[in-house]
Amino acid sequence: MIPKVRSVESLILTNQSSDQFVAQFRKIIFHNGAQFLILQRNDKQKVLKIKCCDDAVKLIGPKKEEFEELIDYFREGHTKTQASPIDSDEEYWVIGISFNKVETKGGLSLEFKISDEKPIDILPYIIQTGAEHVFFSE
């Protein structure tokens, strides 16, 4: 069961080589029947396309035309946006997600979902975050 999600903070991704990295979730864009994630690592934004196949959600680099159509949705003034983190042909899977960050004077609280076998279907988490992070191009 998926909990109520107010915010998605970060995603833990892995690739075919089992390399893992963390990226901050910025927004999801529904465009021309596809979904695109804008993630941030360090000072660079990355765009990845969500692809559903074989009962798993994969993230792949967008085609050049798709990337160019999405340019207007990137954070204003941010010139370091890339089509994908490393290689456009590489596929990624989400194996962890952090959400519902709460900061108080006494500390910080985050909820996590970590995959045990299959990649995590992140769409049910992300779409709950609302208009600040979910965009429709049409």
N, CA, C and O atoms as a GROMACS GRO file, in nm:
protein
  552
    1MET      N    1   0.083  -0.118   0.000
    1MET     CA    2   0.000   0.000   0.000
    1MET      C    3   0.088   0.124   0.000
    1MET      O    4   0.189   0.131   0.070
    2ILE      N    5   0.049   0.222  -0.080
    2ILE     CA    6   0.126   0.344  -0.092
    2ILE      C    7   0.073   0.446   0.009
    2ILE      O    8  -0.047   0.473   0.014
    3PRO      N    9   0.162   0.503   0.089
    3PRO     CA   10   0.119   0.601   0.189
    3PRO      C   11   0.079   0.734   0.125
    3PRO      O   12   0.104   0.756   0.006
    4LYS      N   13   0.019   0.822   0.203
    4LYS     CA   14  -0.011   0.958   0.156
    4LYS      C   15   0.123   1.031   0.141
    4LYS      O   16   0.205   1.031   0.233
    5VAL      N   17   0.142   1.092   0.026
    5VAL     CA   18   0.269   1.158  -0.004
    5VAL      C   19   0.245   1.307  -0.023
    5VAL      O   20   0.164   1.348  -0.106
    6ARG      N   21   0.315   1.388   0.056
    6ARG     CA   22   0.307   1.534   0.045
    6ARG      C   23   0.419   1.589  -0.043
    6ARG      O   24   0.402   1.688  -0.113
    7SER      N   25   0.534   1.523  -0.037
    7SER     CA   26   0.649   1.568  -0.116
    7SER      C   27   0.741   1.450  -0.144
    7SER      O   28   0.753   1.359  -0.062
    8VAL      N   29   0.806   1.453  -0.259
    8VAL     CA   30   0.908   1.355  -0.293
    8VAL      C   31   1.040   1.430  -0.294
    8VAL      O   32   1.055   1.531  -0.363
    9GLU      N   33   1.135   1.382  -0.218
    9GLU     CA   34   1.263   1.451  -0.204
    9GLU      C   35   1.368   1.399  -0.302
    9GLU      O   36   1.424   1.476  -0.380
   10SER      N   37   1.393   1.267  -0.299
   10SER     CA   38   1.500   1.214  -0.383
   10SER      C   39   1.470   1.072  -0.427
   10SER      O   40   1.386   1.002  -0.370
   11LEU      N   41   1.542   1.032  -0.532
   11LEU     CA   42   1.531   0.898  -0.587
   11LEU      C   43   1.669   0.834  -0.585
   11LEU      O   44   1.769   0.900  -0.613
   12ILE      N   45   1.674   0.707  -0.553
   12ILE     CA   46   1.798   0.631  -0.562
   12ILE      C   47   1.786   0.548  -0.690
   12ILE      O   48   1.696   0.466  -0.705
   13LEU      N   49   1.880   0.572  -0.782
   13LEU     CA   50   1.877   0.505  -0.912
   13LEU      C   51   1.992   0.407  -0.925
   13LEU      O   52   2.097   0.422  -0.862
   14THR      N   53   1.970   0.305  -1.006
   14THR     CA   54   2.076   0.212  -1.041
   14THR      C   55   2.070   0.189  -1.191
   14THR      O   56   1.967   0.214  -1.254
   15ASN      N   57   2.180   0.141  -1.248
   15ASN     CA   58   2.184   0.113  -1.392
   15ASN      C   59   2.223  -0.033  -1.415
   15ASN      O   60   2.232  -0.112  -1.321
   16GLN      N   61   2.245  -0.068  -1.540
   16GLN     CA   62   2.278  -0.206  -1.575
   16GLN      C   63   2.411  -0.252  -1.516
   16GLN      O   64   2.432  -0.372  -1.497
   17SER      N   65   2.499  -0.158  -1.486
   17SER     CA   66   2.628  -0.190  -1.425
   17SER      C   67   2.621  -0.194  -1.273
   17SER      O   68   2.723  -0.212  -1.207
   18SER      N   69   2.502  -0.176  -1.219
   18SER     CA   70   2.477  -0.172  -1.074
   18SER      C   71   2.538  -0.051  -1.006
   18SER      O   72   2.554  -0.049  -0.884
   19ASP      N   73   2.573   0.053  -1.084
   19ASP     CA   74   2.614   0.179  -1.024
   19ASP      C   75   2.491   0.242  -0.962
   19ASP      O   76   2.382   0.231  -1.017
   20GLN      N   77   2.508   0.306  -0.849
   20GLN     CA   78   2.395   0.371  -0.782
   20GLN      C   79   2.426   0.517  -0.756
   20GLN      O   80   2.541   0.553  -0.728
   21PHE      N   81   2.323   0.600  -0.765
   21PHE     CA   82   2.339   0.740  -0.729
   21PHE      C   83   2.205   0.796  -0.685
   21PHE      O   84   2.099   0.740  -0.714
   22VAL      N   85   2.212   0.909  -0.615
   22VAL     CA   86   2.093   0.976  -0.564
   22VAL      C   87   2.073   1.104  -0.644
   22VAL      O   88   2.168   1.177  -0.672
   23ALA      N   89   1.947   1.131  -0.680
   23ALA     CA   90   1.912   1.254  -0.749
   23ALA      C   91   1.791   1.316  -0.681
   23ALA      O   92   1.700   1.244  -0.637
   24GLN      N   93   1.789   1.448  -0.671
   24GLN     CA   94   1.675   1.520  -0.614
   24GLN      C   95   1.564   1.524  -0.718
   24GLN      O   96   1.589   1.554  -0.835
   25PHE      N   97   1.443   1.496  -0.676
   25PHE     CA   98   1.327   1.507  -0.764
   25PHE      C   99   1.286   1.654  -0.773
   25PHE      O  100   1.271   1.720  -0.671
   26ARG      N  101   1.268   1.704  -0.895
   26ARG     CA  102   1.224   1.842  -0.914
   26ARG      C  103   1.082   1.849  -0.968
   26ARG      O  104   0.998   1.920  -0.913
   27LYS      N  105   1.052   1.774  -1.077
   27LYS     CA  106   0.918   1.776  -1.132
   27LYS      C  107   0.899   1.662  -1.231
   27LYS      O  108   0.995   1.601  -1.278
   28ILE      N  109   0.773   1.636  -1.261
   28ILE     CA  110   0.736   1.541  -1.366
   28ILE      C  111   0.653   1.618  -1.466
   28ILE      O  112   0.568   1.700  -1.430
   29ILE      N  113   0.677   1.589  -1.594
   29ILE     CA  114   0.604   1.655  -1.701
   29ILE      C  115   0.535   1.547  -1.784
   29ILE      O  116   0.600   1.455  -1.833
   30PHE      N  117   0.405   1.560  -1.799
   30PHE     CA  118   0.329   1.473  -1.887
   30PHE      C  119   0.322   1.546  -2.021
   30PHE      O  120   0.262   1.653  -2.030
   31HIS      N  121   0.383   1.487  -2.124
   31HIS     CA  122   0.395   1.555  -2.253
   31HIS      C  123   0.380   1.455  -2.367
   31HIS      O  124   0.454   1.357  -2.375
   32ASN      N  125   0.284   1.479  -2.454
   32ASN     CA  126   0.261   1.394  -2.573
   32ASN      C  127   0.252   1.245  -2.539
   32ASN      O  128   0.314   1.162  -2.606
   33GLY      N  129   0.177   1.212  -2.436
   33GLY     CA  130   0.155   1.073  -2.400
   33GLY      C  131   0.270   1.006  -2.326
   33GLY      O  132   0.268   0.885  -2.305
   34ALA      N  133   0.370   1.083  -2.288
   34ALA     CA  134   0.486   1.027  -2.215
   34ALA      C  135   0.506   1.108  -2.087
   34ALA      O  136   0.452   1.217  -2.071
   35GLN      N  137   0.587   1.051  -1.995
   35GLN     CA  138   0.620   1.119  -1.870
   35GLN      C  139   0.771   1.139  -1.864
   35GLN      O  140   0.849   1.050  -1.895
   36PHE      N  141   0.810   1.260  -1.824
   36PHE     CA  142   0.951   1.295  -1.814
   36PHE      C  143   0.980   1.347  -1.674
   36PHE      O  144   0.906   1.431  -1.622
   37LEU      N  145   1.086   1.298  -1.616
   37LEU     CA  146   1.130   1.344  -1.484
   37LEU      C  147   1.240   1.448  -1.501
   37LEU      O  148   1.329   1.432  -1.585
   38ILE      N  149   1.234   1.551  -1.422
   38ILE     CA  150   1.347   1.643  -1.412
   38ILE      C  151   1.406   1.620  -1.274
   38ILE      O  152   1.342   1.644  -1.172
   39LEU      N  153   1.530   1.575  -1.275
   39LEU     CA  154   1.602   1.543  -1.153
   39LEU      C  155   1.723   1.635  -1.142
   39LEU      O  156   1.767   1.691  -1.242
   40GLN      N  157   1.776   1.650  -1.023
   40GLN     CA  158   1.894   1.733  -1.005
   40GLN      C  159   2.000   1.656  -0.927
   40GLN      O  160   1.973   1.597  -0.823
   41ARG      N  161   2.122   1.659  -0.980
   41ARG     CA  162   2.240   1.606  -0.912
   41ARG      C  163   2.342   1.718  -0.910
   41ARG      O  164   2.376   1.775  -1.013
   42ASN      N  165   2.390   1.748  -0.791
   42ASN     CA  166   2.484   1.859  -0.774
   42ASN      C  167   2.420   1.985  -0.831
   42ASN      O  168   2.312   2.023  -0.788
   43ASP      N  169   2.484   2.050  -0.927
   43ASP     CA  170   2.428   2.173  -0.982
   43ASP      C  171   2.369   2.154  -1.122
   43ASP      O  172   2.343   2.251  -1.192
   44LYS      N  173   2.347   2.029  -1.162
   44LYS     CA  174   2.295   2.001  -1.296
   44LYS      C  175   2.160   1.930  -1.291
   44LYS      O  176   2.139   1.838  -1.212
   45GLN      N  177   2.070   1.977  -1.377
   45GLN     CA  178   1.942   1.908  -1.392
   45GLN      C  179   1.956   1.801  -1.501
   45GLN      O  180   2.030   1.817  -1.597
   46LYS      N  181   1.882   1.692  -1.482
   46LYS     CA  182   1.880   1.584  -1.579
   46LYS      C  183   1.736   1.556  -1.617
   46LYS      O  184   1.646   1.570  -1.535
   47VAL      N  185   1.714   1.517  -1.741
   47VAL     CA  186   1.581   1.480  -1.788
   47VAL      C  187   1.585   1.332  -1.825
   47VAL      O  188   1.671   1.288  -1.902
   48LEU      N  189   1.491   1.257  -1.769
   48LEU     CA  190   1.479   1.116  -1.801
   48LEU      C  191   1.334   1.085  -1.834
   48LEU      O  192   1.242   1.138  -1.771
   49LYS      N  193   1.314   0.999  -1.930
   49LYS     CA  194   1.180   0.959  -1.974
   49LYS      C  195   1.142   0.829  -1.904
   49LYS      O  196   1.224   0.738  -1.892
   50ILE      N  197   1.018   0.823  -1.857
   50ILE     CA  198   0.970   0.702  -1.791
   50ILE      C  199   0.921   0.605  -1.897
   50ILE      O  200   0.843   0.641  -1.985
   51LYS      N  201   0.969   0.481  -1.888
   51LYS     CA  202   0.930   0.377  -1.983
   51LYS      C  203   0.882   0.256  -1.903
   51LYS      O  204   0.954   0.203  -1.819
   52CYS      N  205   0.759   0.214  -1.929
   52CYS     CA  206   0.704   0.098  -1.860
   52CYS      C  207   0.712  -0.024  -1.951
   52CYS      O  208   0.659  -0.022  -2.062
   53CYS      N  209   0.779  -0.129  -1.904
   53CYS     CA  210   0.787  -0.253  -1.982
   53CYS      C  211   0.828  -0.367  -1.890
   53CYS      O  212   0.895  -0.346  -1.789
   54ASP      N  213   0.786  -0.486  -1.926
   54ASP     CA  214   0.820  -0.606  -1.849
   54ASP      C  215   0.784  -0.591  -1.702
   54ASP      O  216   0.861  -0.633  -1.615
   55ASP      N  217   0.668  -0.532  -1.672
   55ASP     CA  218   0.624  -0.512  -1.535
   55ASP      C  219   0.723  -0.431  -1.451
   55ASP      O  220   0.728  -0.446  -1.329
   56ALA      N  221   0.800  -0.346  -1.516
   56ALA     CA  222   0.896  -0.263  -1.444
   56ALA      C  223   0.897  -0.123  -1.504
   56ALA      O  224   0.867  -0.105  -1.622
   57VAL      N  225   0.932  -0.026  -1.423
   57VAL     CA  226   0.945   0.112  -1.468
   57VAL      C  227   1.093   0.141  -1.488
   57VAL      O  228   1.172   0.127  -1.394
   58LYS      N  229   1.130   0.181  -1.609
   58LYS     CA  230   1.268   0.216  -1.640
   58LYS      C  231   1.275   0.364  -1.671
   58LYS      O  232   1.175   0.426  -1.709
   59LEU      N  233   1.391   0.421  -1.655
   59LEU     CA  234   1.416   0.559  -1.691
   59LEU      C  235   1.521   0.560  -1.802
   59LEU      O  236   1.626   0.499  -1.788
   60ILE      N  237   1.490   0.630  -1.910
   60ILE     CA  238   1.582   0.638  -2.024
   60ILE      C  239   1.597   0.784  -2.064
   60ILE      O  240   1.516   0.869  -2.026
   61GLY      N  241   1.700   0.813  -2.139
   61GLY     CA  242   1.718   0.948  -2.190
   61GLY      C  243   1.616   0.978  -2.298
   61GLY      O  244   1.581   0.890  -2.376
   62PRO      N  245   1.566   1.102  -2.303
   62PRO     CA  246   1.469   1.138  -2.406
   62PRO      C  247   1.536   1.153  -2.542
   62PRO      O  248   1.658   1.171  -2.551
   63LYS      N  249   1.456   1.144  -2.647
   63LYS     CA  250   1.506   1.172  -2.781
   63LYS      C  251   1.535   1.322  -2.788
   63LYS      O  252   1.479   1.401  -2.712
   64LYS      N  253   1.623   1.360  -2.879
   64LYS     CA  254   1.662   1.501  -2.892
   64LYS      C  255   1.540   1.591  -2.914
   64LYS      O  256   1.532   1.699  -2.855
   65GLU      N  257   1.446   1.547  -2.996
   65GLU     CA  258   1.326   1.628  -3.024
   65GLU      C  259   1.243   1.645  -2.898
   65GLU      O  260   1.191   1.754  -2.872
   66GLU      N  261   1.229   1.538  -2.820
   66GLU     CA  262   1.152   1.545  -2.695
   66GLU      C  263   1.218   1.642  -2.597
   66GLU      O  264   1.151   1.724  -2.534
   67PHE      N  265   1.349   1.632  -2.587
   67PHE     CA  266   1.425   1.719  -2.497
   67PHE      C  267   1.403   1.867  -2.534
   67PHE      O  268   1.379   1.950  -2.447
   68GLU      N  269   1.410   1.897  -2.662
   68GLU     CA  270   1.394   2.035  -2.708
   68GLU      C  271   1.252   2.087  -2.681
   68GLU      O  272   1.234   2.205  -2.653
   69GLU      N  273   1.152   1.999  -2.690
   69GLU     CA  274   1.014   2.039  -2.662
   69GLU      C  275   0.994   2.071  -2.513
   69GLU      O  276   0.903   2.146  -2.478
   70LEU      N  277   1.076   2.013  -2.427
   70LEU     CA  278   1.061   2.029  -2.283
   70LEU      C  279   1.139   2.147  -2.224
   70LEU      O  280   1.123   2.179  -2.106
   71ILE      N  281   1.221   2.211  -2.304
   71ILE     CA  282   1.310   2.318  -2.257
   71ILE      C  283   1.237   2.422  -2.172
   71ILE      O  284   1.291   2.468  -2.071
   72ASP      N  285   1.116   2.460  -2.209
   72ASP     CA  286   1.044   2.565  -2.137
   72ASP      C  287   1.006   2.525  -1.995
   72ASP      O  288   0.969   2.612  -1.916
   73TYR      N  289   1.012   2.397  -1.961
   73TYR     CA  290   0.972   2.351  -1.829
   73TYR      C  291   1.087   2.344  -1.729
   73TYR      O  292   1.064   2.317  -1.612
   74PHE      N  293   1.209   2.369  -1.775
   74PHE     CA  294   1.323   2.367  -1.684
   74PHE      C  295   1.320   2.491  -1.598
   74PHE      O  296   1.261   2.593  -1.635
   75ARG      N  297   1.385   2.482  -1.485
   75ARG     CA  298   1.391   2.595  -1.393
   75ARG      C  299   1.452   2.716  -1.465
   75ARG      O  300   1.555   2.704  -1.531
   76GLU      N  301   1.388   2.831  -1.452
   76GLU     CA  302   1.435   2.952  -1.519
   76GLU      C  303   1.579   2.981  -1.482
   76GLU      O  304   1.620   2.969  -1.367
   77GLY      N  305   1.655   3.020  -1.584
   77GLY     CA  306   1.793   3.058  -1.562
   77GLY      C  307   1.887   2.940  -1.545
   77GLY      O  308   2.006   2.960  -1.521
   78HIS      N  309   1.837   2.819  -1.555
   78HIS     CA  310   1.923   2.702  -1.536
   78HIS      C  311   1.970   2.652  -1.671
   78HIS      O  312   1.892   2.594  -1.747
   79THR      N  313   2.096   2.674  -1.700
   79THR     CA  314   2.148   2.641  -1.833
   79THR      C  315   2.218   2.506  -1.839
   79THR      O  316   2.260   2.463  -1.946
   80LYS      N  317   2.232   2.440  -1.727
   80LYS     CA  318   2.309   2.316  -1.725
   80LYS      C  319   2.219   2.192  -1.724
   80LYS      O  320   2.246   2.097  -1.651
   81THR      N  321   2.114   2.192  -1.803
   81THR     CA  322   2.025   2.078  -1.808
   81THR      C  323   2.073   1.982  -1.915
   81THR      O  324   2.103   2.022  -2.028
   82GLN      N  325   2.079   1.855  -1.878
   82GLN     CA  326   2.126   1.752  -1.969
   82GLN      C  327   2.012   1.656  -2.002
   82GLN      O  328   1.917   1.642  -1.925
   83ALA      N  329   2.023   1.590  -2.116
   83ALA     CA  330   1.920   1.494  -2.156
   83ALA      C  331   1.921   1.372  -2.066
   83ALA      O  332   1.815   1.316  -2.039
   84SER      N  333   2.036   1.329  -2.020
   84SER     CA  334   2.045   1.216  -1.927
   84SER      C  335   2.172   1.229  -1.846
   84SER      O  336   2.262   1.303  -1.885
   85PRO      N  337   2.181   1.160  -1.731
   85PRO     CA  338   2.297   1.178  -1.645
   85PRO      C  339   2.430   1.138  -1.707
   85PRO      O  340   2.529   1.208  -1.689
   86ILE      N  341   2.434   1.028  -1.779
   86ILE     CA  342   2.561   0.978  -1.829
   86ILE      C  343   2.554   0.950  -1.979
   86ILE      O  344   2.630   1.008  -2.057
   87ASP      N  345   2.465   0.862  -2.018
   87ASP     CA  346   2.459   0.816  -2.155
   87ASP      C  347   2.313   0.797  -2.195
   87ASP      O  348   2.238   0.731  -2.123
   88SER      N  349   2.273   0.853  -2.306
   88SER     CA  350   2.133   0.846  -2.350
   88SER      C  351   2.084   0.704  -2.371
   88SER      O  352   1.964   0.678  -2.358
   89ASP      N  353   2.173   0.611  -2.403
   89ASP     CA  354   2.132   0.474  -2.427
   89ASP      C  355   2.120   0.392  -2.300
   89ASP      O  356   2.067   0.281  -2.302
   90GLU      N  357   2.166   0.444  -2.190
   90GLU     CA  358   2.164   0.370  -2.064
   90GLU      C  359   2.025   0.374  -2.002
   90GLU      O  360   1.953   0.472  -2.014
   91GLU      N  361   1.990   0.264  -1.936
   91GLU     CA  362   1.862   0.255  -1.866
   91GLU      C  363   1.887   0.257  -1.716
   91GLU      O  364   1.989   0.208  -1.667
   92TYR      N  365   1.792   0.316  -1.644
   92TYR     CA  366   1.802   0.327  -1.499
   92TYR      C  367   1.674   0.273  -1.437
   92TYR      O  368   1.568   0.274  -1.499
   93TRP      N  369   1.685   0.227  -1.313
   93TRP     CA  370   1.572   0.180  -1.235
   93TRP      C  371   1.574   0.252  -1.101
   93TRP      O  372   1.681   0.278  -1.045
   94VAL      N  373   1.457   0.283  -1.050
   94VAL     CA  374   1.448   0.345  -0.918
   94VAL      C  375   1.443   0.233  -0.814
   94VAL      O  376   1.354   0.148  -0.818
   95ILE      N  377   1.539   0.235  -0.723
   95ILE     CA  378   1.542   0.132  -0.619
   95ILE      C  379   1.514   0.190  -0.480
   95ILE      O  380   1.505   0.117  -0.382
   96GLY      N  381   1.499   0.321  -0.474
   96GLY     CA  382   1.466   0.386  -0.348
   96GLY      C  383   1.405   0.522  -0.371
   96GLY      O  384   1.434   0.588  -0.471
   97ILE      N  385   1.321   0.564  -0.278
   97ILE     CA  386   1.257   0.694  -0.286
   97ILE      C  387   1.244   0.749  -0.145
   97ILE      O  388   1.206   0.677  -0.053
   98SER      N  389   1.275   0.877  -0.128
   98SER     CA  390   1.252   0.943   0.002
   98SER      C  391   1.142   1.046  -0.018
   98SER      O  392   1.136   1.115  -0.120
   99PHE      N  393   1.056   1.056   0.082
   99PHE     CA  394   0.941   1.145   0.068
   99PHE      C  395   0.894   1.193   0.205
   99PHE      O  396   0.939   1.144   0.308
  100ASN      N  397   0.802   1.290   0.203
  100ASN     CA  398   0.741   1.347   0.324
  100ASN      C  399   0.843   1.402   0.423
  100ASN      O  400   0.841   1.368   0.542
  101LYS      N  401   0.932   1.486   0.374
  101LYS     CA  402   1.033   1.548   0.459
  101LYS      C  403   0.966   1.647   0.554
  101LYS      O  404   0.885   1.730   0.512
  102VAL      N  405   0.999   1.639   0.682
  102VAL     CA  406   0.949   1.730   0.783
  102VAL      C  407   1.067   1.777   0.867
  102VAL      O  408   1.138   1.695   0.926
  103GLU      N  409   1.087   1.909   0.872
  103GLU     CA  410   1.195   1.965   0.954
  103GLU      C  411   1.133   2.036   1.073
  103GLU      O  412   1.037   2.112   1.060
  104THR      N  413   1.188   2.009   1.190
  104THR     CA  414   1.145   2.075   1.312
  104THR      C  415   1.269   2.127   1.384
  104THR      O  416   1.381   2.101   1.341
  105LYS      N  417   1.248   2.199   1.493
  105LYS     CA  418   1.362   2.247   1.572
  105LYS      C  419   1.443   2.129   1.626
  105LYS      O  420   1.564   2.140   1.645
  106GLY      N  421   1.375   2.019   1.650
  106GLY     CA  422   1.441   1.902   1.707
  106GLY      C  423   1.507   1.810   1.607
  106GLY      O  424   1.579   1.719   1.647
  107GLY      N  425   1.485   1.832   1.478
  107GLY     CA  426   1.550   1.745   1.382
  107GLY      C  427   1.478   1.736   1.249
  107GLY      O  428   1.405   1.827   1.209
  108LEU      N  429   1.500   1.626   1.183
  108LEU     CA  430   1.452   1.604   1.048
  108LEU      C  431   1.390   1.466   1.040
  108LEU      O  432   1.442   1.371   1.097
  109SER      N  433   1.278   1.455   0.968
  109SER     CA  434   1.212   1.327   0.950
  109SER      C  435   1.185   1.305   0.802
  109SER      O  436   1.136   1.396   0.733
  110LEU      N  437   1.216   1.186   0.752
  110LEU     CA  438   1.191   1.147   0.614
  110LEU      C  439   1.134   1.006   0.612
  110LEU      O  440   1.168   0.924   0.697
  111GLU      N  441   1.048   0.979   0.516
  111GLU     CA  442   1.004   0.842   0.495
  111GLU      C  443   1.077   0.787   0.374
  111GLU      O  444   1.109   0.860   0.281
  112PHE      N  445   1.105   0.655   0.377
  112PHE     CA  446   1.175   0.590   0.268
  112PHE      C  447   1.101   0.467   0.222
  112PHE      O  448   1.034   0.400   0.300
  113LYS      N  449   1.115   0.438   0.094
  113LYS     CA  450   1.072   0.310   0.038
  113LYS      C  451   1.194   0.258  -0.037
  113LYS      O  452   1.244   0.324  -0.129
  114ILE      N  453   1.241   0.142   0.002
  114ILE     CA  454   1.357   0.080  -0.062
  114ILE      C  455   1.312  -0.050  -0.125
  114ILE      O  456   1.240  -0.128  -0.062
  115SER      N  457   1.352  -0.074  -0.249
  115SER     CA  458   1.313  -0.194  -0.321
  115SER      C  459   1.385  -0.316  -0.268
  115SER      O  460   1.504  -0.310  -0.237
  116ASP      N  461   1.313  -0.427  -0.259
  116ASP     CA  462   1.378  -0.551  -0.219
  116ASP      C  463   1.415  -0.635  -0.341
  116ASP      O  464   1.517  -0.705  -0.339
  117GLU      N  465   1.335  -0.630  -0.445
  117GLU     CA  466   1.364  -0.707  -0.566
  117GLU      C  467   1.339  -0.627  -0.693
  117GLU      O  468   1.431  -0.602  -0.771
  118LYS      N  469   1.214  -0.586  -0.712
  118LYS     CA  470   1.175  -0.515  -0.833
  118LYS      C  471   1.201  -0.365  -0.818
  118LYS      O  472   1.205  -0.312  -0.707
  119PRO      N  473   1.218  -0.297  -0.932
  119PRO     CA  474   1.225  -0.151  -0.927
  119PRO      C  475   1.093  -0.094  -0.873
  119PRO      O  476   0.988  -0.157  -0.885
  120ILE      N  477   1.100   0.023  -0.816
  120ILE     CA  478   0.982   0.087  -0.758
  120ILE      C  479   0.907   0.162  -0.867
  120ILE      O  480   0.967   0.233  -0.948
  121ASP      N  481   0.776   0.147  -0.869
  121ASP     CA  482   0.690   0.227  -0.957
  121ASP      C  483   0.670   0.360  -0.886
  121ASP      O  484   0.593   0.369  -0.790
  122ILE      N  485   0.737   0.462  -0.933
  122ILE     CA  486   0.737   0.591  -0.863
  122ILE      C  487   0.617   0.679  -0.895
  122ILE      O  488   0.589   0.773  -0.820
  123LEU      N  489   0.545   0.650  -1.002
  123LEU     CA  490   0.434   0.737  -1.041
  123LEU      C  491   0.330   0.756  -0.931
  123LEU      O  492   0.287   0.869  -0.910
  124PRO      N  493   0.286   0.650  -0.861
  124PRO     CA  494   0.187   0.672  -0.755
  124PRO      C  495   0.236   0.764  -0.643
  124PRO      O  496   0.155   0.829  -0.576
  125TYR      N  497   0.365   0.770  -0.621
  125TYR     CA  498   0.422   0.860  -0.520
  125TYR      C  499   0.425   1.004  -0.573
  125TYR      O  500   0.383   1.098  -0.505
  126ILE      N  501   0.476   1.019  -0.695
  126ILE     CA  502   0.499   1.151  -0.751
  126ILE      C  503   0.369   1.226  -0.780
  126ILE      O  504   0.361   1.346  -0.754
  127ILE      N  505   0.270   1.159  -0.834
  127ILE     CA  506   0.148   1.232  -0.874
  127ILE      C  507   0.072   1.288  -0.754
  127ILE      O  508  -0.011   1.377  -0.771
  128GLN      N  509   0.098   1.237  -0.636
  128GLN     CA  510   0.033   1.291  -0.516
  128GLN      C  511   0.090   1.426  -0.472
  128GLN      O  512   0.030   1.495  -0.390
  129THR      N  513   0.205   1.464  -0.526
  129THR     CA  514   0.272   1.585  -0.479
  129THR      C  515   0.207   1.714  -0.525
  129THR      O  516   0.234   1.820  -0.469
  130GLY      N  517   0.122   1.707  -0.626
  130GLY     CA  518   0.042   1.823  -0.664
  130GLY      C  519   0.105   1.917  -0.764
  130GLY      O  520   0.209   1.889  -0.823
  131ALA      N  521   0.037   2.030  -0.782
  131ALA     CA  522   0.067   2.124  -0.890
  131ALA      C  523   0.207   2.184  -0.886
  131ALA      O  524   0.257   2.230  -0.989
  132GLU      N  525   0.272   2.184  -0.772
  132GLU     CA  526   0.406   2.240  -0.764
  132GLU      C  527   0.508   2.153  -0.839
  132GLU      O  528   0.611   2.203  -0.885
  133HIS      N  529   0.480   2.024  -0.851
  133HIS     CA  530   0.576   1.931  -0.909
  133HIS      C  531   0.524   1.852  -1.028
  133HIS      O  532   0.601   1.784  -1.096
  134VAL      N  533   0.394   1.860  -1.055
  134VAL     CA  534   0.332   1.782  -1.163
  134VAL      C  535   0.281   1.879  -1.270
  134VAL      O  536   0.198   1.965  -1.241
  135PHE      N  537   0.331   1.863  -1.394
  135PHE     CA  538   0.295   1.954  -1.502
  135PHE      C  539   0.239   1.875  -1.620
  135PHE      O  540   0.284   1.764  -1.649
  136PHE      N  541   0.141   1.934  -1.687
  136PHE     CA  542   0.084   1.879  -1.809
  136PHE      C  543   0.108   1.980  -1.920
  136PHE      O  544   0.074   2.098  -1.906
  137SER      N  545   0.165   1.935  -2.030
  137SER     CA  546   0.201   2.028  -2.137
  137SER      C  547   0.081   2.069  -2.222
  137SER      O  548   0.086   2.171  -2.290
  138GLU      N  549  -0.025   1.993  -2.218
  138GLU     CA  550  -0.140   2.024  -2.304
  138GLU      C  551  -0.265   2.044  -2.223
  138GLU      O  552  -0.371   2.071  -2.279
   0.00000   0.00000   0.00000
